[in-house]
Amino acid sequence: MNSNDDQESRTVPPTVAQQIDENLKRLYSETTSEDLPPSLTELLNALREKDAQKKSGDE
């Protein structure tokens, strides 16, 4: 068995690749529309506040 035969056996048919693509896009879309957990929101706010204080102290 040569490397070309090995690569051909691992090739995903276009219809399967399209289905995988659509499912990943759907999953990603659903995930990005979810709200962040409160703990992460608080952490982000604290980091933004710290960054703003640092920037105002530099000027």
CORBELSUL-V65891 format. One record per helix or strand. SS is the DSSP state (h for helix, s for strand). FROM is the first residue (numbers start at 1). TO is the last residue. If there is no record, write none. Layout:
# CORBELSUL-V65891
ss=(SS;SS)
from=(FROM;FROM)
to=(TO;TO)
This chain:
# CORBELSUL-V65891
ss=(h;h;h)
from=(3;14;38)
to=(9;32;58)
